[in-house]
Amino acid sequence: MIERVRQGMPAAFAGGGAIGLLGGMIGLGGAEFRLPLLIGAFGFPALEAVILNKAMSLVVVASALPFRSQTVPFVEVGANWLVVANLLCGSLAGAWLGAGWATRLRSETLYKVIAVMLVGIAGVLLLGHGSEGAPAVLSGAAQVAAGVAVGFLIGVVAAVLGVAGGELLIPTIVLLYGADIKLAGSLSLAVSLPTMLIAFARYSRDGSFAVIRRERSFALTMAAGSVAGAFAGGYLLGLVPGAILLPLLATILLVSAWKVWRHQ
């Protein structure tokens, strides 16, 4: 096994903090930015990076719900349980299958799949935000069917990348159900948590899951940095115009995707 270079705990905390700050400024956990960092800067193989990213994403998402409760009370989230249930019907199955698929892929193929998905998320950042205020695009049985189908696809993407999927869930909830953007953020977290747990359970059956025990201190340190950064980013929300921030974040993802694609 090729020895991987470790940048140390301060770098892990700082990297997690910077990623959390970026994600917090647009209402995300930042896992889509953390994954390329784990692969490129810290030298983790693709599957181990995905599993570590999933573990840290669980910590960040679990922290985010209480952070948001003053703005979006839990009772308001509970009142929209049908939206959560509709998406979970698809996302849970997608997460299980996506995680199983990722564990069977050759490492070189997984790098390329991750790169393609990062490009897709960059596109969502540019095109999927700023659409709040419009009525739901579907209703009735068509809305339910679309929720299951889209939830399944989001579950697959979230499992393969080790992310919460908020960058895909938030615009979906806004467009498909006509929800307010702030409510959509909290509903996406309510969908993400069980979806991530399902993928995590599937990954636990693979030998690469041992990276959680081996790199426990590293993961906790980086997760703590991500939580702190996301908290700070929430307070800085609005200081940087979306017209500047979203293209910048999309560019970072595109550069990261190129580097992951070329990773050996």
C-alpha positions in Angstrom: 0.0 0.0 0.0 1.3 3.4 -1.0 1.8 5.6 2.1 -0.6 8.5 2.2 0.6 11.9 3.4 -1.3 13.3 6.3 -1.5 17.1 6.8 -2.2 16.8 10.5 -5.1 17.7 12.8 -4.8 21.5 12.4 -5.1 21.2 8.6 -8.0 18.8 8.9 -9.9 21.3 11.2 -9.0 24.3 8.9 -10.0 22.4 5.8 -13.3 21.4 7.4 -13.9 24.9 8.6 -13.3 26.5 5.2 -15.6 24.0 3.5 -18.3 24.4 6.2 -18.1 28.2 5.8 -18.6 27.9 2.0 -21.5 25.5 2.5 -23.1 27.5 5.3 -23.2 30.6 3.2 -25.6 28.9 0.8 -27.3 26.6 3.3 -25.4 23.4 2.6 -23.2 21.2 4.7 -20.3 21.4 2.3 -19.7 17.7 1.8 -19.5 18.1 -2.0 -16.4 20.3 -1.4 -15.0 18.1 1.4 -14.8 14.9 -0.8 -12.3 16.3 -3.4 -10.2 17.6 -0.4 -10.2 14.1 1.1 -9.0 12.6 -2.2 -6.7 15.3 -3.4 -5.1 16.9 -0.3 -5.3 14.1 2.2 -4.7 11.2 -0.2 -7.6 8.9 0.7 -8.6 6.3 -1.9 -12.0 7.0 -3.5 -14.2 4.6 -1.5 -12.5 5.4 1.8 -13.0 9.1 1.1 -16.7 8.6 0.4 -17.2 6.6 3.6 -15.3 9.3 5.7 -17.3 12.0 4.0 -20.5 10.2 4.8 -19.5 9.9 8.5 -18.7 13.6 8.7 -21.8 14.6 6.8 -23.9 12.8 9.4 -22.3 14.9 12.2 -22.8 18.2 10.2 -26.4 17.5 9.2 -27.4 16.3 12.7 -26.0 19.6 14.1 -27.7 21.7 11.4 -31.3 20.9 12.4 -31.0 22.4 15.9 -29.1 25.4 14.4 -32.1 26.1 12.1 -34.8 25.4 14.7 -35.1 29.1 15.7 -35.8 30.1 12.1 -37.8 27.0 11.1 -39.4 25.4 14.2 -39.6 21.6 14.4 -43.4 21.9 14.5 -43.3 23.5 11.0 -41.1 20.7 9.7 -43.5 18.1 11.3 -46.5 19.7 9.6 -44.9 18.9 6.2 -44.2 15.2 7.0 -45.9 14.1 3.8 -43.2 15.8 1.7 -40.5 14.1 3.8 -42.2 10.7 3.5 -42.8 11.1 -0.2 -39.1 11.8 -0.9 -37.9 9.1 1.6 -39.9 6.4 -0.3 -37.4 6.9 -3.1 -34.2 8.1 -1.4 -33.9 5.2 1.1 -33.9 2.7 -1.7 -31.6 4.8 -3.8 -29.1 5.2 -0.9 -28.9 1.5 -0.3 -28.4 0.6 -4.0 -26.0 3.5 -4.6 -23.8 2.5 -1.7 -23.8 -1.1 -2.8 -22.9 0.0 -6.4 -20.0 2.2 -5.1 -18.5 -0.7 -3.1 -18.4 -2.9 -6.3 -16.9 -0.3 -8.6 -13.2 -0.4 -9.5 -11.4 2.5 -7.9 -10.5 4.1 -11.2 -14.2 4.0 -12.3 -15.4 5.4 -9.0 -13.1 8.4 -9.4 -14.7 9.1 -12.8 -18.2 8.6 -11.4 -17.5 11.0 -8.6 -16.1 13.6 -11.1 -19.2 13.4 -13.3 -21.5 13.8 -10.3 -19.5 16.8 -9.1 -20.0 18.5 -12.5 -23.7 17.8 -12.2 -23.9 19.4 -8.8 -22.0 22.4 -10.1 -24.8 22.8 -12.7 -27.4 22.5 -10.0 -25.7 25.3 -8.0 -25.9 27.6 -11.0 -29.4 26.7 -12.2 -31.3 25.3 -9.3 -31.2 28.1 -6.8 -33.1 31.4 -6.9 -36.4 29.7 -8.0 -38.2 30.1 -4.8 -41.6 31.7 -4.7 -43.1 29.7 -7.6 -46.1 27.4 -7.1 -45.6 23.6 -7.1 -45.0 22.3 -10.6 -47.1 19.2 -10.0 -49.9 18.0 -7.7 -51.7 14.8 -6.7 -50.5 11.4 -7.9 -48.1 13.0 -10.4 -46.4 14.9 -7.6 -46.1 11.7 -5.5 -44.7 9.7 -8.4 -42.2 12.4 -9.2 -41.2 12.7 -5.5 -40.4 9.0 -5.3 -38.4 9.0 -8.6 -36.4 12.1 -7.8 -35.8 10.9 -4.3 -34.4 7.7 -5.6 -31.9 9.5 -7.9 -30.9 11.9 -5.0 -30.4 8.9 -2.7 -28.0 7.3 -5.3 -26.0 10.5 -5.7 -25.8 11.2 -2.0 -24.6 7.6 -1.3 -22.0 7.6 -4.0 -20.5 11.0 -3.0 -21.0 10.6 0.8 -23.0 13.8 0.9 -26.3 14.8 2.5 -27.8 15.8 -0.9 -29.1 19.2 0.2 -27.8 20.8 -3.0 -30.3 18.5 -4.9 -33.1 18.2 -2.3 -33.6 22.0 -1.7 -34.3 22.9 -5.3 -36.4 19.8 -5.7 -38.6 20.6 -2.6 -39.0 24.3 -3.8 -40.0 23.4 -7.3 -41.9 20.1 -6.8 -43.8 21.2 -3.6 -43.7 25.0 -3.8 -42.1 25.3 -0.4 -40.4 28.4 1.0 -36.6 28.2 0.6 -36.0 28.3 4.4 -38.5 25.5 5.0 -37.1 23.5 2.1 -33.6 23.6 3.8 -35.0 22.1 7.0 -37.1 19.5 5.1 -34.0 18.5 3.1 -32.2 17.8 6.4 -35.1 15.7 7.6 -34.9 13.6 4.4 -31.1 13.5 4.5 -30.6 12.0 7.9 -32.4 8.7 7.4 -31.1 8.5 3.8 -27.5 8.9 5.0 -28.0 6.3 7.8 -29.2 3.7 5.2 -26.2 4.3 3.0 -23.9 4.2 6.1 -25.4 0.9 7.1 -24.7 -0.5 3.6 -21.1 0.8 3.6 -20.5 -0.8 7.0 -20.7 -4.2 5.3 -17.6 -3.4 3.2 -14.0 -3.8 4.3 -13.2 -0.2 3.5 -15.5 0.8 6.4 -12.5 0.1 8.7 -11.2 3.6 7.7 -13.8 5.0 10.2 -12.0 3.4 13.2 -8.5 3.9 11.8 -9.1 7.6 11.1 -11.5 8.4 13.9 -9.5 11.4 15.3 -9.0 12.8 11.8 -12.7 12.5 11.0 -13.9 14.0 14.3 -11.5 16.9 13.9 -12.5 17.7 10.3 -16.2 17.3 11.2 -15.8 19.8 14.1 -14.2 22.2 11.7 -17.1 21.7 9.3 -19.7 22.3 12.0 -17.9 25.5 13.2 -17.6 26.7 9.6 -21.2 26.0 8.7 -22.3 27.9 11.9 -20.2 30.9 10.9 -21.3 30.7 7.3 -24.9 30.9 8.4 -24.2 34.3 10.1 -22.4 35.5 7.0 -25.2 34.5 4.7 -26.2 37.4 2.5 -22.9 39.4 2.9 -21.6 37.9 -0.3 -24.1 38.2 -3.2 -25.4 35.0 -4.7 -24.4 36.3 -8.2 -20.8 36.1 -7.1 -20.9 33.2 -4.6 -22.7 30.5 -6.6 -20.5 30.8 -9.8 -17.4 30.8 -7.5 -18.6 27.6 -5.8 -19.5 26.0 -9.1 -16.0 26.8 -10.4 -14.4 25.2 -7.4 -16.5 22.0 -8.0 -15.5 22.0 -11.7 -11.8 22.3 -10.9 -12.2 19.6 -8.2 -14.0 17.3 -10.7 -11.2 17.7 -13.2 -8.6 16.8 -10.6 -10.6 13.8 -9.3 -11.1 12.6 -12.9 -7.3 12.6 -13.4 -6.6 11.0 -10.0 -4.6 7.8 -10.1 
